[in-house]
Structure formats: C-alpha cells, structure tokens
Amino acid sequence: MEKQKYKKYLAEVELKISSANQAIPQQRTAHKSGFSFSALAFGEQVEIWDYIWKHAKTYRGQVHAFFFIESNLKKKDLQGEIWNVTESWQEQVNDWGLCDALAKIYTKILETEPGKVYKRLKEWNKDPNLWKRRQSLVSLLYYSRTKKTYLSYQKIIALVKPLLKDKEYYVQKGVGWCLREVHTVYPEKGYEFIKENIKKISSIAFTIAIEKMNKEEKEDLKRARKRI
C-alpha cells in the first residue's frame, strides 16, 4: 500500500514537470507551488522524495528531489537526517549535473558532520565509479564562498593526490575545481601544491585550477608548464 502511495506521488511530480517549461528556473518555480504532500512532516516528505529520486523516469524528477533537500539544507537539526537519506542518492548519479547538485548538499553537511561525510568521501575517492571519484573532490569545498568552515588543507589534498592522473575527463574537471577552491581557501599552500605537481596535473585540471589566480601567479605557472 505504501509503495502504491509513493507511485501516486511520483506521478504527481512528473505531471507537474511535464506541465511546466523544462528550463530549470521554471521547474524550480513549479516546485515552489507545492504538492499534495507538501504539508506532511519533514520525515514523511523526505521518504517520498527519496522514493522519487530513486524511481523517477527523468532527470528533472531527481532535480525536484534536490530542490526539496536544498530548501531544508540550512536547518542544522535536519542535516543528520538529510545525510542518512541522500548519502545513497550518489548511487543513481550518472552525469555531472546530478553529481554537483549532491555536492551542494554533501559539502554543507560536511561542516556539521565532518567525520561521517569525510569517511564516505575517502571511500568514494577509490571507487571504480567515476562519479563517486568526482564527488569525493567536489564535495570537499564545493564553491568555498558558500562555506563557513573548511577541512584542513592536509585532509583535502589527501583526496586530491590519488586522482591527479585519473583518466576520466569529469574526474579531471573535479581535480581542477577542487584545486581552484583550495587556492581560494589556502592560497599559499594551494599555489605551491600546483607548482610542485605541475608535471602531474592534466591540462584539463590546470586550466580550471588557475582561473581565480592573479595575473602574476597564472603567468608563473604557465611558464613552469612550458618547461615540462
């Protein structure tokens, strides 16, 4: 009976998705208009959205599940419950959009539950699945400007090093993203790490890693790469 109810809710969400413009901003607006189950307690709603994430036929169905979690993410008293549910959502990730949406969730909970989240990121760092490896990097800092606290430089770099030579394009994009944000949070150490590992960092990662650096730093690192 419970499964049938969840199927009904999924059908309701998919109808709303198809009735709105497919662009993400319009889908977000449609989400805010609510659903028949929007007045239920958080624990009941999160179970519904967990079902929808895992059974949605379209990418946008999963995006709506993300919208729900995102709207509750700042409530620290809910973050433990959010982690317990969304940790498994990574299993359904098969593209960078969903991966990075979850990174926004995971990086926030990393601030309040660092032990639990970092342990899982360490496991994903070695996983055969490329999206888990990417997640192990992007969640560390996400966009650092959105965070109030950060892991130590040592803990972050410990997950970057094993993936410097990863062959997957999207993992390399994640390496570059993480190094860019490391430089923002730990500018001197971040810069020195890139310079010391200039031969190991791919061109994909390097381009992203230096995006926010000043002109002098960029030119210095570009000259170092030319000497390889």
N, C-alpha and C positions, 0 to 999 in steps of 0.2 A: 504493500500500500504506500509506504514511504517513497519507494522508487517511482511509483506512478505519479506521486505528487511532484517530485523533483522534475520528472519529464514534462509535466504541465508547466512548471516554472520556466524550464528551458525553452519550451515552445513560445511562451510569452515573451521572453527576452529576444528570441530570434525574430519574432514578428515585429517587435519594436525596431530591431536592427534593420530589417528589410523596408520598414516604413519611413525611415529617415535617410537623409543624404549620407552616403557612405564615407565621407570625409570624417576624420577622427574628431575635429572640433564639434561637428554637428552630432556625432554619435555621443560625445560627452554631454551635450545639451539634452539629448534624448534620455540619457541615463539619469540626469538630474530630475527629470519629470517624475521618476519613481515607477515602482512596480506594485503589483498586488500584495507582495510580501515585504514591502519596504518598512512597514510599521512593526515587524517582528523584532524580537530581541536580537542583539548582535550575534550571539552564539547560534541562533537559528538561521539567521541570514548568511552567516559565513559558511554554514554547512551547505546551503543552497548554492552559493557561489562556487564552493569547492566542486560540487557536482557539475555545475555549468562549465567551469574551466576544463574539467576532465572529459566532458562529453559533448562540448559544443562542436558543431559541424563546420564552423567558420572561425577564422582568426578574430573577428570582431566580437564573437561571443566571449572569447578569452579576454579581450580588451575590456569588456564591460565588467568582468570579474575583477580585473585590475582596478578599474575605476572605483569599485566598492571598497577595496582594500585601501587604495590611495586616500580616499575620503576619511578613513579612520586611522591613518598611519601616525598622526601626531598624538594620539591618545596613548600615553605610555602604559596605562593599565591594561590595554588591549594587545600590546605588542607581543607578549609571550604567546597568546592565543593565535595571533596572526602568523607568527613564525611556525607554530605547530601545524598549521594548515598549509601555508604557502611553501614550506620547505619542499614538499613533494611536487609542487607545480613545475619545478625545473624539469621533471621527467617528461613533460609534454612539450618542452621548448624545442623548436626546430628552425628557428630563424632569429636574426639579431634583434628584431623589434620586441618580441616577447622576452628575450633574454635580458635586454636592457630595461624593460618595464619592471621585471622582477628585481633587477639590480637596485632600482629606486627603493623597493621595499626592503630588500636584504640589508642595504647599507645603513638604513635608518635603524633597523633592529640591531645591527652590529654595534651601535652606540650604547644600547641598553642591555644587550645580551651578548657581549663580545666573545665569551667563552664558547657558547653553543654555536654561534654563526661562524666564527673563525675555524672551529674544528671541522665544520662541514665544508667550508671553502678549501681547506687543506686537502680534504678527500677529493673534492671535485678537481683540484689542481692536477691530480694524477689520473683522472678518469679518461677512458678511451673516447668518450663523447665530447666532441669539440665545443659544444655549447656549455657544458659544465666547466670545461677548462677556461673558456672565455669568462664565464660567470665568476670564477674564482679570482679573477683580476678586476673586473669592472665593479664588482660589489665592494671592493676594498675602500675605495674613495668616491666612486660614482662621480658626480660633479662636486668637488671638495667644498665649493662655496655653499652647498646646501647642508653641510655638516657642522656640528658644534664641537665634536671631539673626533680624534683620529687615532688609529692604531699607531704603534711605534713604527719608525722607519724600518727597523730590523724585521718586524713581522710582515710588513708589506713587501719588502724586497725579497724575503724568503720565498714568496709565491711568484714573484716576477722571474727570478733567475732560472727556474726549471723550464720556463716556457719561451725563453729568448729565441730558441731555434725551432720552435714549433712550426710545422709545415703548413698549418691551416691558416688561410687568409684572415678569417674573422678572429682567430686567436691572436694573430699578429696585430690586428686593429685594436684588440683589447690590451695587448702589451703597450702599444703606443699611448692609448688612452690613460692607462694607469701611470705610466712614466710622466706624462704631461701633468697629471694631478699631483704626483709625488713632488715634482719640481715646484708646484704652487705651494704645497704644504711644507716641504723640506727643501727649499731652493738650493742651498749649497750642496747638500748630500745628493739630491736628485741630479744636479748638474754633473757632479763628479762621477756618479754611477754611470751616466750616459757616456761620459768621456772615457772612462776606464773600460767600458764594454762596447766601444764604438765598432769593433770588428764583429761583434756577435749580434748587434741589433740590426734587424732587417730594414730595408728601405721603406717598407710599409709602416713599420712601427716608428722609425726615426722621424719621418715627416710629421706624424701626429705628435710625437713626444716634444718637439721643439716649437710647436705652434704658439705658445704663450710666452716664450722667452724673449728677452730684449734682443735688439739687432746685433749687439756685440757678441752675446752668447751664441746666437744662431750661426754667425759667420765663423766663430772659432770652431764650433763643432762640425760645420760643413767642411772647413779646411782639414780637420782631423780625418774625416771620412775620405777625402780625396787622396790622402796619403796611404790609404789601405792598399 
